[in-house]
Amino acid sequence: MLKKLTLKERLPRFYWTIVAAGIAFIISMQPVFAATDIWSTFSEVMKDIYGKLLGVSTIVAVTAAAVALLVRMISRNQRAVDEATSWLKRIVVTWIILNTLGFIIAYIQPWIQGGQYTP
């Protein structure tokens, strides 16, 4: 059977539980504060997000382009064929823009590093 604890017995357990949670929090936050500054951490996070966005956008673009091509090849309605062609153009242009953003930022970043523009 479980014994009901008195207040004198519960206080030390509560205290050590709080101490253990605080130590665990401090230890888990140590890698966050190990970064040199907030901008390098922000840069790493943005690179990770951009990489995942490119992966998802490529899959979505290929799927949407396949549907547009199927509609273009199968449909007998000229209006649907024209709309599928325009959607295909939009998909390709958007995918190219998303993929070149990373290249542009990587090319421009050394010029503006440190807040000083040096062409």
C-alpha positions as CSV (number, residue, x, y, z in Angstrom):
1,M,0.0,0.0,0.0
2,L,1.1,3.5,-0.6
3,K,1.9,5.6,2.4
4,K,0.6,9.1,2.5
5,L,3.5,11.5,3.0
6,T,3.5,14.3,5.5
7,L,4.5,17.9,4.6
8,K,7.9,17.4,6.3
9,E,8.5,14.4,4.1
10,R,7.2,16.1,0.9
11,L,9.2,19.3,1.1
12,P,12.7,17.8,0.7
13,R,11.5,15.7,-2.3
14,F,10.0,18.8,-3.9
15,Y,13.2,20.7,-3.3
16,W,15.4,18.1,-4.9
17,T,13.0,17.7,-7.8
18,I,13.2,21.5,-8.5
19,V,17.1,21.4,-8.1
20,A,17.3,18.4,-10.6
21,A,15.0,20.2,-13.1
22,G,17.0,23.4,-12.8
23,I,20.3,21.5,-13.4
24,A,18.8,19.6,-16.4
25,F,17.6,23.0,-17.8
26,I,21.1,24.6,-17.4
27,I,22.8,21.6,-19.0
28,S,20.4,21.5,-21.9
29,M,20.8,25.3,-22.5
30,Q,24.6,25.2,-22.6
31,P,25.0,24.3,-26.3
32,V,22.7,27.2,-27.2
33,F,24.9,29.7,-25.4
34,A,28.1,28.2,-26.8
35,A,27.6,29.9,-30.2
36,T,29.8,32.9,-30.8
37,D,26.9,35.3,-31.5
38,I,23.2,35.4,-32.4
39,W,23.9,36.1,-36.1
40,S,25.9,33.0,-36.7
41,T,23.2,30.9,-35.0
42,F,20.5,32.7,-37.1
43,S,22.6,32.1,-40.3
44,E,22.8,28.3,-39.5
45,V,19.0,28.1,-38.8
46,M,18.2,30.0,-42.0
47,K,20.5,27.7,-44.1
48,D,18.7,24.7,-42.6
49,I,15.2,26.1,-43.3
50,Y,16.2,27.0,-46.8
51,G,17.6,23.5,-47.5
52,K,14.4,21.9,-46.3
53,L,12.3,24.4,-48.3
54,L,14.2,23.5,-51.4
55,G,13.6,19.8,-50.8
56,V,9.9,20.2,-50.4
57,S,9.6,22.7,-53.2
58,T,11.3,20.4,-55.6
59,I,8.9,17.5,-54.8
60,V,5.9,19.8,-55.0
61,A,7.1,21.3,-58.3
62,V,7.6,17.9,-59.9
63,T,4.2,16.7,-58.8
64,A,2.4,19.8,-60.0
65,A,4.3,19.8,-63.3
66,A,3.4,16.2,-63.8
67,V,-0.3,17.0,-63.3
68,A,-0.1,20.0,-65.6
69,L,1.6,17.9,-68.3
70,L,-1.0,15.1,-67.9
71,V,-3.8,17.7,-68.3
72,R,-2.0,19.2,-71.3
73,M,-1.6,15.8,-73.0
74,I,-5.0,14.2,-72.2
75,S,-7.4,17.1,-72.3
76,R,-9.5,17.7,-75.5
77,N,-10.5,21.2,-74.2
78,Q,-8.2,23.9,-75.6
79,R,-8.9,26.2,-72.7
80,A,-7.7,23.5,-70.2
81,V,-4.6,22.9,-72.3
82,D,-3.8,26.6,-72.3
83,E,-4.3,26.9,-68.6
84,A,-2.1,23.8,-68.0
85,T,0.6,25.4,-70.2
86,S,0.5,28.6,-68.2
87,W,0.6,26.7,-64.9
88,L,3.6,24.8,-66.2
89,K,5.4,28.0,-67.0
90,R,4.6,29.4,-63.5
91,I,5.9,26.3,-61.8
92,V,9.1,26.3,-63.7
93,V,9.8,30.0,-63.1
94,T,9.0,29.7,-59.4
95,W,11.2,26.7,-59.0
96,I,14.1,28.4,-60.8
97,I,13.7,31.5,-58.6
98,L,13.7,29.5,-55.4
99,N,16.8,27.6,-56.4
100,T,18.8,30.7,-57.5
101,L,18.1,32.5,-54.2
102,G,20.6,30.4,-52.4
103,F,23.2,31.1,-55.0
104,I,22.6,34.9,-55.0
105,I,22.8,35.1,-51.2
106,A,26.0,33.0,-51.2
107,Y,27.5,35.3,-53.9
108,I,26.5,38.6,-52.2
109,Q,27.2,37.6,-48.6
110,P,31.0,38.1,-48.7
111,W,30.5,41.6,-50.1
112,I,28.3,42.8,-47.3
113,Q,29.9,40.8,-44.4
114,G,30.5,42.9,-41.3
115,G,28.2,45.7,-42.5
116,Q,30.8,47.1,-44.9
117,Y,30.1,47.0,-48.7
118,T,33.3,46.2,-50.5
119,P,32.8,45.4,-54.2
